[in-house]
Amino acid sequence: RRRVRDTNDWVRFRLPAQGAVRAIEIDTAYLKGNSAGWIALQGRNGDTGEWFEILPRTRLQPDTLHRFVLRAQAVVTHVRLDAFPDGGVARMRLHGTLTESGAAELTRRYEESGA
């Protein structure tokens, strides 16, 4: 039972570097009675950027791999997955590539690490 009404479950991820997301996989494998009913994905570029919609609120089926190809790539450093009203997601995968600045940032961090 939810302790706070009118809320939903969510999780926020910071990506290792800026990337261009082109496709999303949301997997509800093995979750037959307690999977999320609906999900939405937002993104932002930078620590202080505005959140924007990547995937609108979308219905999920239990015990299923859901694949979504984006019409336009989303350039992000952070993503937020919302589950409505709550429920489980086995895994989320973001498919895409590093941007030029994202690749340069990772290279800089690697070189500064002395590895």
C-alpha positions in Angstrom: 0.0 0.0 0.0 1.3 3.4 -0.9 2.2 5.7 2.0 2.0 8.9 0.0 -1.0 9.3 -2.2 -1.0 10.8 -5.7 2.7 9.9 -6.3 4.4 7.4 -8.5 7.7 5.4 -8.4 10.6 6.9 -10.2 14.4 6.5 -10.6 16.9 8.9 -12.0 20.2 8.0 -13.8 23.2 10.1 -14.6 24.9 8.8 -17.7 28.8 8.5 -17.8 28.8 11.2 -20.5 26.5 13.0 -22.9 24.9 10.6 -25.4 22.3 10.6 -28.2 19.6 8.1 -27.3 17.9 6.5 -30.4 16.0 3.6 -28.9 14.8 2.3 -25.5 14.1 -1.1 -24.1 11.9 -1.6 -21.0 11.8 -5.2 -19.8 9.2 -6.5 -17.4 10.5 -10.1 -17.6 9.4 -12.3 -14.7 7.1 -9.6 -13.3 3.6 -11.1 -13.9 1.5 -9.5 -11.2 3.6 -6.6 -10.0 5.0 -4.9 -13.1 4.5 -1.2 -13.8 1.3 -0.5 -15.6 2.5 2.6 -17.4 5.9 4.3 -17.8 7.3 7.6 -19.0 10.9 8.6 -19.7 12.3 12.1 -19.4 15.8 13.4 -20.1 17.9 16.5 -19.5 21.2 17.7 -20.8 23.5 18.9 -18.1 23.2 19.1 -14.3 20.9 22.2 -14.5 19.1 21.6 -17.8 15.3 21.4 -18.0 13.7 18.0 -18.1 12.0 17.1 -21.4 9.9 14.2 -22.6 11.7 11.4 -24.4 8.9 8.7 -24.2 5.4 9.8 -23.3 3.3 7.9 -20.7 3.1 4.4 -22.3 1.2 1.2 -21.3 3.3 -1.8 -20.5 2.4 -5.5 -20.5 3.7 -7.9 -17.7 6.6 -10.3 -18.5 7.4 -8.6 -21.8 10.3 -6.9 -23.5 9.1 -3.5 -24.9 11.1 -1.8 -27.6 10.7 1.9 -28.6 12.5 3.5 -31.5 12.6 7.3 -31.1 11.6 9.5 -34.1 14.3 12.0 -33.2 17.4 11.2 -31.1 17.4 12.6 -27.5 20.7 14.2 -26.4 21.0 13.7 -22.7 23.2 13.4 -19.7 20.5 12.3 -17.3 17.3 10.2 -17.6 14.3 9.7 -15.3 12.0 6.7 -15.6 8.6 7.1 -14.0 6.3 4.1 -13.2 2.6 4.8 -12.8 1.2 4.3 -10.3 4.0 2.1 -9.2 5.4 -1.4 -10.0 8.5 -3.2 -11.2 10.7 -2.9 -14.2 13.3 -5.7 -14.6 15.7 -3.6 -16.7 15.9 -0.5 -18.9 18.4 -0.2 -21.8 19.2 3.0 -23.7 20.6 2.5 -27.2 22.6 5.3 -28.8 26.0 6.7 -29.2 28.2 9.2 -27.4 28.1 12.7 -28.7 31.4 14.3 -29.8 31.5 16.3 -26.5 30.6 13.2 -24.5 33.5 11.2 -26.1 35.9 14.1 -25.5 34.8 14.3 -21.8 35.4 10.5 -21.3 38.8 10.8 -23.0 39.8 13.7 -20.8 38.7 11.9 -17.6 40.6 8.8 -18.7 43.8 10.7 -19.4 43.6 12.6 -16.1 43.2 9.3 -14.2 46.7 8.3 -15.2 45.6 4.9 -16.4 
